[in-house]
Structure formats: C-alpha cells, structure tokens
Amino acid sequence: MTGQTTPLPDHPLDWRETDHGAVPVSLRFDDPFYSLQGGLAETRHVFLAGNGLPDRLRDGFHVAELGFGTGLNFLTTLQAFRDAGVAGRLRFTSFEAYPLGPAALSRALAPFASDLPTALLTQVGDLTGPDFDLAIVAGDAGQTLPRWDGVADAWFLDGFSPARNPGLWTPQIIASVGAHTAADGTAATYSAAGHVRQSLAEAGFAVSRVPGFGAKRHMTIARKAA
C-alpha cells in the first residue's frame, strides 16, 4: 500500500464521550463528525442504504464523497464491498479541505476497530490496497470539484451541516456533483434541507425525502436520470 499526506493543517477538535466511544467535534464548524447515536449505523443507513449499497457494488464501482472526515464512510463501504464478495476493485474519491491529523484519526476510528479495517488509515491521503483505490482531493471543493475529471456511480454528501458549513452545499457545488455523476447514479445525504433538495433537483436528480437516522426524522436520496 502507498500513502500520501495532504498538505493541509490539522482540523481543530473537541471530543464528546458517548456510549459508542469518543466522537470528534469540529471546533471550526461546531458540529460532530458523525451522529452521536452511532457513526457506523448512521453510515450504513444514510450512505450505503441511501445509495442502494451493497447491492449495486461491482468491480470498478466509484463512490465520490464531499467530506472525508474520519474516513468512516470509506472504511464502511470497503467492508461492505468485501462482505458482499465482489471481485475486483472499489474506487473511492473524497474531497476534503480540513483533514484530521494522524493522532486524531486514530482516536476517532478506535471505536470501530472490531467492525472495520481501521488499521488501513494512519493518515488522510491517497491509498491503494489489494481491492481498492482511495483518492483524496485536497482543498476547497468549490474549486477542485469542477476541475475533477472523474464520474461517480454514487455520491456521499457528508459535509458538516448546511447551517454550519454552507460553503459545501451551494447550488454550484451540487451542480458539479450532478455533472460528475454517471447515468442512473445516485446521491445520499443525512440533510433534508429544502435548498439542498432543490439544488439536487436542478442538477438533474430525481429527489426523495426518506426516514433519517436516529433522531433525524428525514434524509435525502437522489437518482440521476439514466
């Protein structure tokens, strides 16, 4: 395996103890990195089930993500890929402006070590393994996403909440998401904000509001026209 550290500063954090372990909370955005009611269960509900995974997984399936965070979504998807017995490689691209440093990453992933291959992630950076290719696109997604030459089969829209981090949920960024989605591709997010759903619809997706995870009543799923 190979790794490359992204040339960006560490993300300032606080930590909140829960029944599921210590959860990192961004001091920059005053928002936890994942649900205090269980990050792994949230990822499986919102991003896997919300994108019809693992049923759609195949060799070369490409997931793209806004907000790498702790890497929990990547590891959960990789484990699902392996559990499904899919032959070949999973491609995963994540856009991240404020990566965690190695110590914070290790602490954040520790609660999931018995369920996921957390030892793979010792830093936030590009990584290649026997059955996956992880690419981290460093910097402001408003600048990097329009220039990206990739096309995703599924999108995980997992930035900090639109109210806390509105810059990652602009109509321009969502339009870029649509432009970099394969025909019949999908997107999912924990957010049910009306402007997010409107932007997805304007970007060419058929949008649905469905039950959310934990205390969140609703979330959003979307599918691009075939």
C-alpha positions as a Markdown table, in Angstrom:
| # | Residue | x | y | z |
|---|---|---|---|---|
| 1 | Met | 0.0 | 0.0 | 0.0 |
| 2 | Thr | 1.0 | 3.6 | -0.6 |
| 3 | Gly | 0.1 | 6.8 | 1.2 |
| 4 | Gln | 0.5 | 10.4 | 0.6 |
| 5 | Thr | -0.2 | 13.0 | 3.3 |
| 6 | Thr | -2.3 | 16.0 | 2.2 |
| 7 | Pro | -0.5 | 19.4 | 2.6 |
| 8 | Leu | -3.2 | 21.0 | 4.9 |
| 9 | Pro | -3.3 | 21.9 | 8.6 |
| 10 | Asp | -4.9 | 19.6 | 11.2 |
| 11 | His | -8.6 | 20.2 | 12.0 |
| 12 | Pro | -9.1 | 21.7 | 15.5 |
| 13 | Leu | -11.3 | 19.4 | 17.6 |
| 14 | Asp | -13.1 | 18.8 | 20.8 |
| 15 | Trp | -14.2 | 15.3 | 21.9 |
| 16 | Arg | -17.6 | 14.2 | 23.2 |
| 17 | Glu | -17.9 | 10.9 | 25.1 |
| 18 | Thr | -20.8 | 8.7 | 24.1 |
| 19 | Asp | -22.0 | 5.1 | 24.6 |
| 20 | His | -20.3 | 4.4 | 21.2 |
| 21 | Gly | -16.9 | 5.9 | 22.2 |
| 22 | Ala | -15.4 | 9.4 | 21.8 |
| 23 | Val | -16.8 | 11.4 | 18.9 |
| 24 | Pro | -14.8 | 14.2 | 17.4 |
| 25 | Val | -16.5 | 17.6 | 17.2 |
| 26 | Ser | -15.2 | 20.2 | 14.8 |
| 27 | Leu | -14.4 | 23.5 | 16.5 |
| 28 | Arg | -14.3 | 25.2 | 13.1 |
| 29 | Phe | -17.9 | 24.3 | 12.4 |
| 30 | Asp | -19.2 | 23.4 | 15.8 |
| 31 | Asp | -20.6 | 20.1 | 14.6 |
| 32 | Pro | -19.8 | 16.4 | 15.3 |
| 33 | Phe | -18.1 | 14.4 | 12.5 |
| 34 | Tyr | -20.9 | 11.8 | 12.7 |
| 35 | Ser | -24.1 | 11.0 | 14.7 |
| 36 | Leu | -23.7 | 10.9 | 18.5 |
| 37 | Gln | -26.1 | 8.0 | 18.3 |
| 38 | Gly | -23.7 | 5.8 | 16.4 |
| 39 | Gly | -21.5 | 6.7 | 13.4 |
| 40 | Leu | -21.3 | 3.2 | 11.9 |
| 41 | Ala | -25.0 | 2.6 | 12.0 |
| 42 | Glu | -25.5 | 6.1 | 10.5 |
| 43 | Thr | -23.2 | 5.5 | 7.6 |
| 44 | Arg | -24.9 | 2.2 | 6.8 |
| 45 | His | -28.4 | 3.8 | 6.9 |
| 46 | Val | -27.7 | 7.1 | 5.2 |
| 47 | Phe | -24.9 | 6.4 | 2.7 |
| 48 | Leu | -25.0 | 2.7 | 2.0 |
| 49 | Ala | -28.7 | 2.0 | 2.1 |
| 50 | Gly | -29.4 | 5.5 | 0.7 |
| 51 | Asn | -27.4 | 4.7 | -2.4 |
| 52 | Gly | -28.7 | 1.1 | -2.8 |
| 53 | Leu | -25.5 | -0.4 | -1.5 |
| 54 | Pro | -24.1 | -3.0 | -1.3 |
| 55 | Asp | -26.5 | -4.4 | -3.9 |
| 56 | Arg | -25.1 | -2.1 | -6.6 |
| 57 | Leu | -21.4 | -2.8 | -5.9 |
| 58 | Arg | -19.4 | -4.2 | -8.7 |
| 59 | Asp | -15.8 | -4.2 | -10.0 |
| 60 | Gly | -14.8 | -0.6 | -10.6 |
| 61 | Phe | -17.8 | 0.9 | -8.8 |
| 62 | His | -16.9 | 4.5 | -8.0 |
| 63 | Val | -18.0 | 6.3 | -4.9 |
| 64 | Ala | -17.3 | 10.0 | -4.5 |
| 65 | Glu | -17.7 | 12.0 | -1.3 |
| 66 | Leu | -17.9 | 15.5 | 0.0 |
| 67 | Gly | -16.1 | 15.5 | 3.3 |
| 68 | Phe | -13.7 | 12.6 | 4.1 |
| 69 | Gly | -13.7 | 13.4 | 7.9 |
| 70 | Thr | -12.6 | 10.4 | 9.9 |
| 71 | Gly | -12.7 | 8.0 | 6.9 |
| 72 | Leu | -15.6 | 6.1 | 8.5 |
| 73 | Asn | -17.7 | 6.2 | 5.3 |
| 74 | Phe | -14.8 | 4.8 | 3.2 |
| 75 | Leu | -14.0 | 2.0 | 5.6 |
| 76 | Thr | -17.7 | 1.0 | 6.0 |
| 77 | Thr | -18.1 | 0.9 | 2.2 |
| 78 | Leu | -14.9 | -1.1 | 1.8 |
| 79 | Gln | -16.0 | -3.6 | 4.4 |
| 80 | Ala | -19.4 | -3.9 | 2.7 |
| 81 | Phe | -17.6 | -4.5 | -0.7 |
| 82 | Arg | -15.6 | -7.3 | 0.9 |
| 83 | Asp | -18.5 | -8.8 | 2.8 |
| 84 | Ala | -20.5 | -8.9 | -0.5 |
| 85 | Gly | -17.7 | -10.9 | -2.1 |
| 86 | Val | -17.4 | -8.5 | -5.0 |
| 87 | Ala | -14.4 | -9.5 | -7.2 |
| 88 | Gly | -12.3 | -6.6 | -8.4 |
| 89 | Arg | -11.7 | -3.1 | -7.0 |
| 90 | Leu | -13.6 | -0.4 | -5.3 |
| 91 | Arg | -12.8 | 3.2 | -6.3 |
| 92 | Phe | -13.4 | 5.9 | -3.7 |
| 93 | Thr | -12.7 | 9.6 | -4.1 |
| 94 | Ser | -13.2 | 12.1 | -1.3 |
| 95 | Phe | -13.0 | 15.9 | -1.3 |
| 96 | Glu | -11.6 | 17.3 | 1.9 |
| 97 | Ala | -10.5 | 20.8 | 2.9 |
| 98 | Tyr | -9.6 | 20.3 | 6.6 |
| 99 | Pro | -8.1 | 16.8 | 7.2 |
| 100 | Leu | -7.6 | 15.2 | 10.5 |
| 101 | Gly | -4.1 | 14.6 | 11.7 |
| 102 | Pro | -2.9 | 11.1 | 12.4 |
| 103 | Ala | -3.4 | 11.1 | 16.2 |
| 104 | Ala | -7.0 | 12.4 | 15.9 |
| 105 | Leu | -7.7 | 10.0 | 13.1 |
| 106 | Ser | -6.6 | 7.1 | 15.2 |
| 107 | Arg | -8.6 | 8.1 | 18.2 |
| 108 | Ala | -11.7 | 8.7 | 16.1 |
| 109 | Leu | -11.6 | 5.3 | 14.4 |
| 110 | Ala | -10.7 | 3.3 | 17.6 |
| 111 | Pro | -14.3 | 2.6 | 18.5 |
| 112 | Phe | -14.8 | 0.9 | 15.1 |
| 113 | Ala | -11.7 | -1.4 | 15.1 |
| 114 | Ser | -13.7 | -4.6 | 15.8 |
| 115 | Asp | -16.0 | -4.0 | 12.8 |
| 116 | Leu | -13.9 | -2.2 | 10.2 |
| 117 | Pro | -10.3 | -2.4 | 8.8 |
| 118 | Thr | -9.3 | 0.8 | 10.6 |
| 119 | Ala | -5.6 | -0.1 | 10.5 |
| 120 | Leu | -5.6 | 0.9 | 6.9 |
| 121 | Leu | -5.9 | 4.6 | 7.7 |
| 122 | Thr | -3.0 | 6.0 | 9.5 |
| 123 | Gln | -3.2 | 9.4 | 7.8 |
| 124 | Val | -5.5 | 11.2 | 5.4 |
| 125 | Gly | -4.1 | 10.7 | 1.9 |
| 126 | Asp | -4.2 | 8.7 | -1.3 |
| 127 | Leu | -4.1 | 4.9 | -0.6 |
| 128 | Thr | -4.0 | 1.8 | -2.7 |
| 129 | Gly | -4.8 | -1.7 | -1.5 |
| 130 | Pro | -5.4 | -5.1 | -3.0 |
| 131 | Asp | -9.1 | -4.4 | -3.7 |
| 132 | Phe | -9.4 | -0.6 | -3.5 |
| 133 | Asp | -8.1 | 2.8 | -4.7 |
| 134 | Leu | -8.7 | 5.7 | -2.4 |
| 135 | Ala | -8.0 | 9.2 | -3.7 |
| 136 | Ile | -8.2 | 12.3 | -1.5 |
| 137 | Val | -8.7 | 15.6 | -3.4 |
| 138 | Ala | -7.4 | 18.3 | -1.0 |
| 139 | Gly | -8.7 | 21.8 | -0.9 |
| 140 | Asp | -11.9 | 23.8 | -1.4 |
| 141 | Ala | -14.4 | 21.6 | -3.3 |
| 142 | Gly | -15.8 | 24.7 | -4.9 |
| 143 | Gln | -12.5 | 24.9 | -6.8 |
| 144 | Thr | -11.4 | 21.3 | -7.0 |
| 145 | Leu | -14.7 | 19.5 | -7.9 |
| 146 | Pro | -15.4 | 21.4 | -11.2 |
| 147 | Arg | -11.9 | 20.5 | -12.3 |
| 148 | Trp | -12.2 | 16.9 | -11.4 |
| 149 | Asp | -12.2 | 14.5 | -14.4 |
| 150 | Gly | -14.0 | 11.6 | -12.6 |
| 151 | Val | -17.5 | 10.3 | -12.7 |
| 152 | Ala | -19.1 | 8.7 | -9.7 |
| 153 | Asp | -21.7 | 5.9 | -9.5 |
| 154 | Ala | -22.7 | 7.1 | -6.0 |
| 155 | Trp | -22.2 | 10.3 | -4.0 |
| 156 | Phe | -21.9 | 10.6 | -0.2 |
| 157 | Leu | -22.8 | 14.2 | 0.6 |
| 158 | Asp | -21.4 | 14.3 | 4.1 |
| 159 | Gly | -20.0 | 17.8 | 4.8 |
| 160 | Phe | -20.8 | 19.5 | 8.1 |
| 161 | Ser | -24.4 | 20.6 | 8.2 |
| 162 | Pro | -25.6 | 23.2 | 5.7 |
| 163 | Ala | -26.4 | 25.6 | 8.5 |
| 164 | Arg | -22.8 | 25.3 | 9.9 |
| 165 | Asn | -20.9 | 24.9 | 6.6 |
| 166 | Pro | -23.0 | 26.4 | 3.9 |
| 167 | Gly | -20.0 | 26.7 | 1.5 |
| 168 | Leu | -20.1 | 23.0 | 0.8 |
| 169 | Trp | -23.8 | 23.0 | -0.1 |
| 170 | Thr | -24.0 | 25.8 | -2.6 |
| 171 | Pro | -26.1 | 25.3 | -5.8 |
| 172 | Gln | -22.8 | 25.5 | -7.8 |
| 173 | Ile | -21.2 | 22.6 | -5.9 |
| 174 | Ile | -24.4 | 20.5 | -6.1 |
| 175 | Ala | -24.5 | 21.2 | -9.9 |
| 176 | Ser | -20.9 | 19.9 | -10.1 |
| 177 | Val | -22.0 | 16.8 | -8.2 |
| 178 | Gly | -24.6 | 16.3 | -10.9 |
| 179 | Ala | -22.2 | 16.9 | -13.7 |
| 180 | His | -19.9 | 14.2 | -12.3 |
| 181 | Thr | -22.5 | 11.5 | -11.7 |
| 182 | Ala | -23.0 | 8.6 | -14.1 |
| 183 | Ala | -26.3 | 8.0 | -15.7 |
| 184 | Asp | -28.6 | 6.2 | -13.2 |
| 185 | Gly | -26.1 | 7.2 | -10.5 |
| 186 | Thr | -27.2 | 8.2 | -7.0 |
| 187 | Ala | -26.5 | 10.5 | -4.1 |
| 188 | Ala | -27.5 | 10.5 | -0.5 |
| 189 | Thr | -27.2 | 12.8 | 2.5 |
| 190 | Tyr | -28.3 | 13.0 | 6.1 |
| 191 | Ser | -29.6 | 16.5 | 5.3 |
| 192 | Ala | -33.2 | 17.1 | 4.4 |
| 193 | Ala | -32.8 | 20.9 | 4.0 |
| 194 | Gly | -35.1 | 22.3 | 1.3 |
| 195 | His | -32.4 | 24.1 | -0.6 |
| 196 | Val | -30.3 | 21.0 | -0.8 |
| 197 | Arg | -33.1 | 19.0 | -2.3 |
| 198 | Gln | -33.9 | 21.9 | -4.7 |
| 199 | Ser | -30.3 | 22.1 | -5.8 |
| 200 | Leu | -30.2 | 18.3 | -6.4 |
| 201 | Ala | -33.3 | 18.5 | -8.5 |
| 202 | Glu | -31.9 | 21.4 | -10.5 |
| 203 | Ala | -28.7 | 19.3 | -11.0 |
| 204 | Gly | -30.7 | 16.6 | -12.8 |
| 205 | Phe | -31.6 | 14.3 | -9.9 |
| 206 | Ala | -35.0 | 12.8 | -9.0 |
| 207 | Val | -35.1 | 13.6 | -5.3 |
| 208 | Ser | -36.9 | 11.9 | -2.4 |
| 209 | Arg | -37.1 | 12.6 | 1.3 |
| 210 | Val | -37.0 | 9.4 | 3.3 |
| 211 | Pro | -36.7 | 8.5 | 7.0 |
| 212 | Gly | -33.4 | 9.6 | 8.5 |
| 213 | Phe | -31.1 | 8.0 | 11.1 |
| 214 | Gly | -31.7 | 8.2 | 14.8 |
| 215 | Ala | -33.2 | 11.5 | 16.0 |
| 216 | Lys | -33.2 | 12.9 | 12.4 |
| 217 | Arg | -36.7 | 12.5 | 11.0 |
| 218 | His | -35.7 | 12.8 | 7.4 |
| 219 | Met | -32.8 | 12.5 | 5.0 |
| 220 | Thr | -32.4 | 12.9 | 1.2 |
| 221 | Ile | -31.8 | 10.4 | -1.6 |
| 222 | Ala | -31.4 | 11.2 | -5.2 |
| 223 | Arg | -31.1 | 9.4 | -8.6 |
| 224 | Lys | -29.7 | 10.8 | -11.9 |
| 225 | Ala | -31.7 | 10.1 | -15.0 |
| 226 | Ala | -30.5 | 7.1 | -16.9 |
